[in-house]
Amino acid sequence: MSEEQILWEAEFNPRVTVYWLLGGALVLTISIFGIVLLPFWFLFGGTVTHRYLLSFRCTLTNRSLKVAKGLLVRVEKTVPLDRITDVGLVQGPIMRLFDIEALSVETAGQSTPGAAVQLAGIQDGRKFRDAILRQRDLVVGSEEDRKAAIQSTPSPLPTSAENSELLASIRDVLLRIEAKLDHWGR
């Protein structure tokens, strides 16, 4: 098997730390006990969010998307490109103010609802998303290749005549079962 080649190492917008700092301040303000912690958040939150940003890694290879993040709990995921079903970008009004985009990657067969991977602050998010989708299409094959493969594959489904025979057979079995149940019920 060939060795994986790095195609794109994502860079992150440093303004995302201010976005996280404001988000944390909002959460603390909304909670009753958090208001007391608000001054500490503004003192130490900048350092925490900066370190958190430094922990982010996102690498597109010729076969997968590798993501790592986390300070206390380090999370590393490798998403095979052939499993990716959608790559989305989210940019709310505050994110637009800071010129930040959040990338979300959804996969086939993921066990939890929502995105398998979410990353805020990737620079050139649209170009990175397009590169992921382009590489995924190369790995999976083009849409025309898939359509041609589907059309050339014989259908495993029965024809209408076979369906009619099968349904008639099922009906006859159900009628026999119903007759026996009626006989036992007397």
Rosetta constraint file for C-alpha pairs under 8 A:
AtomPair CA 4 CA 61 HARMONIC 6.13 0.50
AtomPair CA 4 CA 62 HARMONIC 6.01 0.50
AtomPair CA 4 CA 63 HARMONIC 6.60 0.50
AtomPair CA 5 CA 61 HARMONIC 5.32 0.50
AtomPair CA 5 CA 62 HARMONIC 5.61 0.50
AtomPair CA 6 CA 59 HARMONIC 6.90 0.50
AtomPair CA 6 CA 60 HARMONIC 6.07 0.50
AtomPair CA 6 CA 61 HARMONIC 4.32 0.50
AtomPair CA 6 CA 62 HARMONIC 6.64 0.50
AtomPair CA 7 CA 59 HARMONIC 7.63 0.50
AtomPair CA 7 CA 60 HARMONIC 5.55 0.50
AtomPair CA 7 CA 61 HARMONIC 5.08 0.50
AtomPair CA 7 CA 62 HARMONIC 6.46 0.50
AtomPair CA 8 CA 59 HARMONIC 5.85 0.50
AtomPair CA 8 CA 60 HARMONIC 5.08 0.50
AtomPair CA 8 CA 61 HARMONIC 6.95 0.50
AtomPair CA 8 CA 128 HARMONIC 7.91 0.50
AtomPair CA 9 CA 57 HARMONIC 7.79 0.50
AtomPair CA 9 CA 58 HARMONIC 6.15 0.50
AtomPair CA 9 CA 59 HARMONIC 4.60 0.50
AtomPair CA 9 CA 60 HARMONIC 6.39 0.50
AtomPair CA 10 CA 57 HARMONIC 7.13 0.50
AtomPair CA 10 CA 58 HARMONIC 5.38 0.50
AtomPair CA 10 CA 59 HARMONIC 6.09 0.50
AtomPair CA 10 CA 60 HARMONIC 7.89 0.50
AtomPair CA 10 CA 122 HARMONIC 6.50 0.50
AtomPair CA 10 CA 123 HARMONIC 7.21 0.50
AtomPair CA 10 CA 128 HARMONIC 7.46 0.50
AtomPair CA 11 CA 58 HARMONIC 7.97 0.50
AtomPair CA 11 CA 122 HARMONIC 5.85 0.50
AtomPair CA 11 CA 123 HARMONIC 5.66 0.50
AtomPair CA 12 CA 16 HARMONIC 7.93 0.50
AtomPair CA 12 CA 53 HARMONIC 7.66 0.50
AtomPair CA 12 CA 121 HARMONIC 5.21 0.50
AtomPair CA 12 CA 122 HARMONIC 4.43 0.50
AtomPair CA 12 CA 123 HARMONIC 5.25 0.50
AtomPair CA 13 CA 100 HARMONIC 7.01 0.50
AtomPair CA 13 CA 121 HARMONIC 5.11 0.50
AtomPair CA 13 CA 122 HARMONIC 6.04 0.50
AtomPair CA 13 CA 123 HARMONIC 5.49 0.50
AtomPair CA 14 CA 50 HARMONIC 7.94 0.50
AtomPair CA 14 CA 53 HARMONIC 7.67 0.50
AtomPair CA 14 CA 121 HARMONIC 7.60 0.50
AtomPair CA 15 CA 19 HARMONIC 6.67 0.50
AtomPair CA 15 CA 98 HARMONIC 6.32 0.50
AtomPair CA 15 CA 99 HARMONIC 7.94 0.50
AtomPair CA 15 CA 100 HARMONIC 7.44 0.50
AtomPair CA 15 CA 121 HARMONIC 7.70 0.50
AtomPair CA 16 CA 20 HARMONIC 6.20 0.50
AtomPair CA 16 CA 53 HARMONIC 7.97 0.50
AtomPair CA 16 CA 98 HARMONIC 7.46 0.50
AtomPair CA 16 CA 100 HARMONIC 6.56 0.50
AtomPair CA 16 CA 120 HARMONIC 7.12 0.50
AtomPair CA 16 CA 121 HARMONIC 5.44 0.50
AtomPair CA 17 CA 21 HARMONIC 6.03 0.50
AtomPair CA 17 CA 46 HARMONIC 6.98 0.50
AtomPair CA 17 CA 49 HARMONIC 5.23 0.50
AtomPair CA 17 CA 50 HARMONIC 5.90 0.50
AtomPair CA 17 CA 53 HARMONIC 7.02 0.50
AtomPair CA 18 CA 22 HARMONIC 6.14 0.50
AtomPair CA 18 CA 46 HARMONIC 7.49 0.50
AtomPair CA 18 CA 49 HARMONIC 7.98 0.50
AtomPair CA 19 CA 23 HARMONIC 6.13 0.50
AtomPair CA 19 CA 94 HARMONIC 7.84 0.50
AtomPair CA 19 CA 95 HARMONIC 7.34 0.50
AtomPair CA 19 CA 98 HARMONIC 7.40 0.50
AtomPair CA 20 CA 24 HARMONIC 6.05 0.50
AtomPair CA 20 CA 49 HARMONIC 6.69 0.50
AtomPair CA 21 CA 25 HARMONIC 6.21 0.50
AtomPair CA 21 CA 41 HARMONIC 7.98 0.50
AtomPair CA 21 CA 42 HARMONIC 7.60 0.50
AtomPair CA 21 CA 45 HARMONIC 6.13 0.50
AtomPair CA 21 CA 46 HARMONIC 6.52 0.50
AtomPair CA 21 CA 49 HARMONIC 6.82 0.50
AtomPair CA 22 CA 26 HARMONIC 6.13 0.50
AtomPair CA 23 CA 27 HARMONIC 6.35 0.50
AtomPair CA 24 CA 28 HARMONIC 6.20 0.50
AtomPair CA 24 CA 41 HARMONIC 7.77 0.50
AtomPair CA 25 CA 29 HARMONIC 6.02 0.50
AtomPair CA 25 CA 38 HARMONIC 6.41 0.50
AtomPair CA 25 CA 41 HARMONIC 7.06 0.50
AtomPair CA 25 CA 42 HARMONIC 7.75 0.50
AtomPair CA 26 CA 30 HARMONIC 6.17 0.50
AtomPair CA 27 CA 31 HARMONIC 6.34 0.50
AtomPair CA 27 CA 34 HARMONIC 7.56 0.50
AtomPair CA 28 CA 32 HARMONIC 7.72 0.50
AtomPair CA 28 CA 33 HARMONIC 7.55 0.50
AtomPair CA 28 CA 34 HARMONIC 4.11 0.50
AtomPair CA 28 CA 35 HARMONIC 5.63 0.50
AtomPair CA 28 CA 37 HARMONIC 7.12 0.50
AtomPair CA 28 CA 38 HARMONIC 6.27 0.50
AtomPair CA 29 CA 34 HARMONIC 5.94 0.50
AtomPair CA 29 CA 35 HARMONIC 5.11 0.50
AtomPair CA 29 CA 38 HARMONIC 7.19 0.50
AtomPair CA 30 CA 34 HARMONIC 7.40 0.50
AtomPair CA 30 CA 35 HARMONIC 7.77 0.50
AtomPair CA 31 CA 35 HARMONIC 6.92 0.50
AtomPair CA 33 CA 37 HARMONIC 7.41 0.50
AtomPair CA 34 CA 38 HARMONIC 6.30 0.50
AtomPair CA 37 CA 41 HARMONIC 6.23 0.50
AtomPair CA 38 CA 42 HARMONIC 6.39 0.50
AtomPair CA 39 CA 43 HARMONIC 6.29 0.50
AtomPair CA 40 CA 44 HARMONIC 6.01 0.50
AtomPair CA 40 CA 45 HARMONIC 7.53 0.50
AtomPair CA 41 CA 45 HARMONIC 4.70 0.50
AtomPair CA 41 CA 46 HARMONIC 7.96 0.50
AtomPair CA 42 CA 46 HARMONIC 6.84 0.50
AtomPair CA 44 CA 48 HARMONIC 6.39 0.50
AtomPair CA 45 CA 49 HARMONIC 5.95 0.50
AtomPair CA 46 CA 50 HARMONIC 6.03 0.50
AtomPair CA 47 CA 51 HARMONIC 6.17 0.50
AtomPair CA 48 CA 52 HARMONIC 6.09 0.50
AtomPair CA 49 CA 53 HARMONIC 6.14 0.50
AtomPair CA 50 CA 54 HARMONIC 6.34 0.50
AtomPair CA 51 CA 55 HARMONIC 6.44 0.50
AtomPair CA 51 CA 71 HARMONIC 7.42 0.50
AtomPair CA 52 CA 56 HARMONIC 6.97 0.50
AtomPair CA 52 CA 69 HARMONIC 7.46 0.50
AtomPair CA 52 CA 70 HARMONIC 6.22 0.50
AtomPair CA 52 CA 71 HARMONIC 5.88 0.50
AtomPair CA 55 CA 68 HARMONIC 7.22 0.50
AtomPair CA 55 CA 69 HARMONIC 5.06 0.50
AtomPair CA 55 CA 70 HARMONIC 5.84 0.50
AtomPair CA 55 CA 71 HARMONIC 6.69 0.50
AtomPair CA 56 CA 67 HARMONIC 7.56 0.50
AtomPair CA 56 CA 68 HARMONIC 5.71 0.50
AtomPair CA 56 CA 69 HARMONIC 4.45 0.50
AtomPair CA 56 CA 70 HARMONIC 7.17 0.50
AtomPair CA 57 CA 66 HARMONIC 7.71 0.50
AtomPair CA 57 CA 67 HARMONIC 5.55 0.50
AtomPair CA 57 CA 68 HARMONIC 5.00 0.50
AtomPair CA 57 CA 69 HARMONIC 6.39 0.50
AtomPair CA 58 CA 65 HARMONIC 7.13 0.50
AtomPair CA 58 CA 66 HARMONIC 5.61 0.50
AtomPair CA 58 CA 67 HARMONIC 4.48 0.50
AtomPair CA 58 CA 68 HARMONIC 6.55 0.50
AtomPair CA 59 CA 65 HARMONIC 5.76 0.50
AtomPair CA 59 CA 66 HARMONIC 5.07 0.50
AtomPair CA 59 CA 67 HARMONIC 6.52 0.50
AtomPair CA 60 CA 64 HARMONIC 6.20 0.50
AtomPair CA 60 CA 65 HARMONIC 4.65 0.50
AtomPair CA 60 CA 66 HARMONIC 6.43 0.50
AtomPair CA 60 CA 132 HARMONIC 6.92 0.50
AtomPair CA 61 CA 65 HARMONIC 6.15 0.50
AtomPair CA 61 CA 66 HARMONIC 7.76 0.50
AtomPair CA 62 CA 135 HARMONIC 6.75 0.50
AtomPair CA 62 CA 139 HARMONIC 7.94 0.50
AtomPair CA 63 CA 80 HARMONIC 6.15 0.50
AtomPair CA 63 CA 81 HARMONIC 5.76 0.50
AtomPair CA 63 CA 82 HARMONIC 8.00 0.50
AtomPair CA 63 CA 135 HARMONIC 7.97 0.50
AtomPair CA 63 CA 136 HARMONIC 7.92 0.50
AtomPair CA 63 CA 139 HARMONIC 7.01 0.50
AtomPair CA 64 CA 78 HARMONIC 6.45 0.50
AtomPair CA 64 CA 79 HARMONIC 5.44 0.50
AtomPair CA 64 CA 80 HARMONIC 4.27 0.50
AtomPair CA 64 CA 81 HARMONIC 4.82 0.50
AtomPair CA 65 CA 78 HARMONIC 5.74 0.50
AtomPair CA 65 CA 79 HARMONIC 5.10 0.50
AtomPair CA 65 CA 80 HARMONIC 6.40 0.50
AtomPair CA 65 CA 81 HARMONIC 6.65 0.50
AtomPair CA 65 CA 132 HARMONIC 7.87 0.50
AtomPair CA 66 CA 76 HARMONIC 7.40 0.50
AtomPair CA 66 CA 77 HARMONIC 5.79 0.50
AtomPair CA 66 CA 78 HARMONIC 4.46 0.50
AtomPair CA 66 CA 79 HARMONIC 6.34 0.50
AtomPair CA 67 CA 75 HARMONIC 8.00 0.50
AtomPair CA 67 CA 76 HARMONIC 5.62 0.50
AtomPair CA 67 CA 77 HARMONIC 5.18 0.50
AtomPair CA 67 CA 78 HARMONIC 6.37 0.50
AtomPair CA 67 CA 117 HARMONIC 7.75 0.50
AtomPair CA 68 CA 74 HARMONIC 7.14 0.50
AtomPair CA 68 CA 75 HARMONIC 5.52 0.50
AtomPair CA 68 CA 76 HARMONIC 4.20 0.50
AtomPair CA 68 CA 77 HARMONIC 6.37 0.50
AtomPair CA 69 CA 74 HARMONIC 5.79 0.50
AtomPair CA 69 CA 75 HARMONIC 5.44 0.50
AtomPair CA 69 CA 76 HARMONIC 6.63 0.50
AtomPair CA 70 CA 74 HARMONIC 4.36 0.50
AtomPair CA 70 CA 75 HARMONIC 5.99 0.50
AtomPair CA 79 CA 83 HARMONIC 7.03 0.50
AtomPair CA 79 CA 84 HARMONIC 7.35 0.50
AtomPair CA 79 CA 107 HARMONIC 7.99 0.50
AtomPair CA 80 CA 84 HARMONIC 7.03 0.50
AtomPair CA 81 CA 132 HARMONIC 7.83 0.50
AtomPair CA 81 CA 135 HARMONIC 7.49 0.50
AtomPair CA 81 CA 136 HARMONIC 4.99 0.50
AtomPair CA 81 CA 139 HARMONIC 6.94 0.50
AtomPair CA 81 CA 140 HARMONIC 7.89 0.50
AtomPair CA 82 CA 136 HARMONIC 6.05 0.50
AtomPair CA 82 CA 139 HARMONIC 6.41 0.50
AtomPair CA 82 CA 140 HARMONIC 5.63 0.50
AtomPair CA 83 CA 107 HARMONIC 5.24 0.50
AtomPair CA 83 CA 108 HARMONIC 5.33 0.50
AtomPair CA 83 CA 109 HARMONIC 7.99 0.50
AtomPair CA 84 CA 105 HARMONIC 6.92 0.50
AtomPair CA 84 CA 106 HARMONIC 5.90 0.50
AtomPair CA 84 CA 107 HARMONIC 4.32 0.50
AtomPair CA 84 CA 108 HARMONIC 6.29 0.50
AtomPair CA 84 CA 136 HARMONIC 7.35 0.50
AtomPair CA 85 CA 105 HARMONIC 7.80 0.50
AtomPair CA 85 CA 106 HARMONIC 5.71 0.50
AtomPair CA 85 CA 107 HARMONIC 5.06 0.50
AtomPair CA 85 CA 108 HARMONIC 5.95 0.50
AtomPair CA 86 CA 105 HARMONIC 5.93 0.50
AtomPair CA 86 CA 106 HARMONIC 5.16 0.50
AtomPair CA 86 CA 107 HARMONIC 6.92 0.50
AtomPair CA 87 CA 103 HARMONIC 6.98 0.50
AtomPair CA 87 CA 104 HARMONIC 5.64 0.50
AtomPair CA 87 CA 105 HARMONIC 4.55 0.50
AtomPair CA 87 CA 106 HARMONIC 6.33 0.50
AtomPair CA 87 CA 129 HARMONIC 6.25 0.50
AtomPair CA 87 CA 132 HARMONIC 7.88 0.50
AtomPair CA 87 CA 133 HARMONIC 7.36 0.50
AtomPair CA 88 CA 103 HARMONIC 5.73 0.50
AtomPair CA 88 CA 104 HARMONIC 5.06 0.50
AtomPair CA 88 CA 105 HARMONIC 6.45 0.50
AtomPair CA 88 CA 129 HARMONIC 7.45 0.50
AtomPair CA 89 CA 101 HARMONIC 6.33 0.50
AtomPair CA 89 CA 102 HARMONIC 5.53 0.50
AtomPair CA 89 CA 103 HARMONIC 4.74 0.50
AtomPair CA 89 CA 104 HARMONIC 6.29 0.50
AtomPair CA 89 CA 125 HARMONIC 7.33 0.50
AtomPair CA 89 CA 126 HARMONIC 7.42 0.50
AtomPair CA 89 CA 129 HARMONIC 7.93 0.50
AtomPair CA 90 CA 101 HARMONIC 5.80 0.50
AtomPair CA 90 CA 102 HARMONIC 5.05 0.50
AtomPair CA 90 CA 103 HARMONIC 6.55 0.50
AtomPair CA 90 CA 104 HARMONIC 7.80 0.50
AtomPair CA 91 CA 95 HARMONIC 5.43 0.50
AtomPair CA 91 CA 96 HARMONIC 6.01 0.50
AtomPair CA 91 CA 100 HARMONIC 6.77 0.50
AtomPair CA 91 CA 101 HARMONIC 5.06 0.50
AtomPair CA 91 CA 102 HARMONIC 6.40 0.50
AtomPair CA 92 CA 96 HARMONIC 6.11 0.50
AtomPair CA 93 CA 97 HARMONIC 6.35 0.50
AtomPair CA 94 CA 98 HARMONIC 6.60 0.50
AtomPair CA 95 CA 99 HARMONIC 5.86 0.50
AtomPair CA 95 CA 100 HARMONIC 4.89 0.50
AtomPair CA 95 CA 101 HARMONIC 6.55 0.50
AtomPair CA 96 CA 100 HARMONIC 5.99 0.50
AtomPair CA 96 CA 101 HARMONIC 7.63 0.50
AtomPair CA 100 CA 120 HARMONIC 7.12 0.50
AtomPair CA 100 CA 121 HARMONIC 5.10 0.50
AtomPair CA 100 CA 122 HARMONIC 7.32 0.50
AtomPair CA 100 CA 123 HARMONIC 7.60 0.50
AtomPair CA 101 CA 120 HARMONIC 5.93 0.50
AtomPair CA 101 CA 121 HARMONIC 5.39 0.50
AtomPair CA 101 CA 122 HARMONIC 6.43 0.50
AtomPair CA 101 CA 123 HARMONIC 7.71 0.50
AtomPair CA 101 CA 125 HARMONIC 6.35 0.50
AtomPair CA 102 CA 118 HARMONIC 6.89 0.50
AtomPair CA 102 CA 119 HARMONIC 5.46 0.50
AtomPair CA 102 CA 120 HARMONIC 3.94 0.50
AtomPair CA 102 CA 121 HARMONIC 5.88 0.50
AtomPair CA 102 CA 122 HARMONIC 6.91 0.50
AtomPair CA 102 CA 125 HARMONIC 7.68 0.50
AtomPair CA 103 CA 117 HARMONIC 7.94 0.50
AtomPair CA 103 CA 118 HARMONIC 5.65 0.50
AtomPair CA 103 CA 119 HARMONIC 5.18 0.50
AtomPair CA 103 CA 120 HARMONIC 6.19 0.50
AtomPair CA 103 CA 122 HARMONIC 7.25 0.50
AtomPair CA 103 CA 125 HARMONIC 6.90 0.50
AtomPair CA 103 CA 129 HARMONIC 7.66 0.50
AtomPair CA 104 CA 115 HARMONIC 5.70 0.50
AtomPair CA 104 CA 116 HARMONIC 7.44 0.50
AtomPair CA 104 CA 117 HARMONIC 5.62 0.50
AtomPair CA 104 CA 118 HARMONIC 4.45 0.50
AtomPair CA 104 CA 119 HARMONIC 6.54 0.50
AtomPair CA 105 CA 115 HARMONIC 5.43 0.50
AtomPair CA 105 CA 116 HARMONIC 5.76 0.50
AtomPair CA 105 CA 117 HARMONIC 5.09 0.50
AtomPair CA 105 CA 118 HARMONIC 6.50 0.50
AtomPair CA 106 CA 110 HARMONIC 7.72 0.50
AtomPair CA 106 CA 114 HARMONIC 7.24 0.50
AtomPair CA 106 CA 115 HARMONIC 4.71 0.50
AtomPair CA 106 CA 116 HARMONIC 5.30 0.50
AtomPair CA 106 CA 117 HARMONIC 7.04 0.50
AtomPair CA 107 CA 115 HARMONIC 7.55 0.50
AtomPair CA 107 CA 116 HARMONIC 6.46 0.50
AtomPair CA 110 CA 116 HARMONIC 6.87 0.50
AtomPair CA 112 CA 116 HARMONIC 7.67 0.50
AtomPair CA 124 CA 128 HARMONIC 6.18 0.50
AtomPair CA 125 CA 129 HARMONIC 5.97 0.50
AtomPair CA 126 CA 130 HARMONIC 6.12 0.50
AtomPair CA 127 CA 131 HARMONIC 6.10 0.50
AtomPair CA 128 CA 132 HARMONIC 6.26 0.50
AtomPair CA 129 CA 133 HARMONIC 6.28 0.50
AtomPair CA 130 CA 134 HARMONIC 5.95 0.50
AtomPair CA 131 CA 135 HARMONIC 6.07 0.50
AtomPair CA 132 CA 136 HARMONIC 6.03 0.50
AtomPair CA 133 CA 137 HARMONIC 6.14 0.50
AtomPair CA 134 CA 138 HARMONIC 6.40 0.50
AtomPair CA 135 CA 139 HARMONIC 6.26 0.50
AtomPair CA 136 CA 140 HARMONIC 5.99 0.50
AtomPair CA 137 CA 141 HARMONIC 5.26 0.50
AtomPair CA 137 CA 142 HARMONIC 5.76 0.50
AtomPair CA 138 CA 142 HARMONIC 6.81 0.50
AtomPair CA 141 CA 145 HARMONIC 6.23 0.50
AtomPair CA 141 CA 146 HARMONIC 6.95 0.50
AtomPair CA 142 CA 146 HARMONIC 6.50 0.50
AtomPair CA 143 CA 147 HARMONIC 6.20 0.50
AtomPair CA 144 CA 148 HARMONIC 6.05 0.50
AtomPair CA 145 CA 149 HARMONIC 6.13 0.50
AtomPair CA 146 CA 150 HARMONIC 6.15 0.50
AtomPair CA 147 CA 151 HARMONIC 6.13 0.50
AtomPair CA 148 CA 152 HARMONIC 6.09 0.50
AtomPair CA 149 CA 153 HARMONIC 6.16 0.50
AtomPair CA 158 CA 162 HARMONIC 5.59 0.50
AtomPair CA 158 CA 163 HARMONIC 6.08 0.50
AtomPair CA 159 CA 163 HARMONIC 6.07 0.50
AtomPair CA 160 CA 164 HARMONIC 6.13 0.50
AtomPair CA 161 CA 165 HARMONIC 6.36 0.50
AtomPair CA 162 CA 166 HARMONIC 6.08 0.50
AtomPair CA 163 CA 167 HARMONIC 6.04 0.50
AtomPair CA 164 CA 168 HARMONIC 6.07 0.50
AtomPair CA 165 CA 169 HARMONIC 6.15 0.50
AtomPair CA 166 CA 170 HARMONIC 6.25 0.50
AtomPair CA 167 CA 171 HARMONIC 6.09 0.50
AtomPair CA 168 CA 172 HARMONIC 6.21 0.50
AtomPair CA 169 CA 173 HARMONIC 6.35 0.50
AtomPair CA 170 CA 174 HARMONIC 6.21 0.50
AtomPair CA 171 CA 175 HARMONIC 6.16 0.50
AtomPair CA 172 CA 176 HARMONIC 6.29 0.50
AtomPair CA 173 CA 177 HARMONIC 6.26 0.50
AtomPair CA 174 CA 178 HARMONIC 6.07 0.50
AtomPair CA 175 CA 179 HARMONIC 6.13 0.50
AtomPair CA 176 CA 180 HARMONIC 6.30 0.50
AtomPair CA 177 CA 181 HARMONIC 6.19 0.50
AtomPair CA 178 CA 182 HARMONIC 6.16 0.50
AtomPair CA 179 CA 183 HARMONIC 6.18 0.50
AtomPair CA 180 CA 184 HARMONIC 6.20 0.50
AtomPair CA 181 CA 185 HARMONIC 6.00 0.50
AtomPair CA 182 CA 186 HARMONIC 6.65 0.50
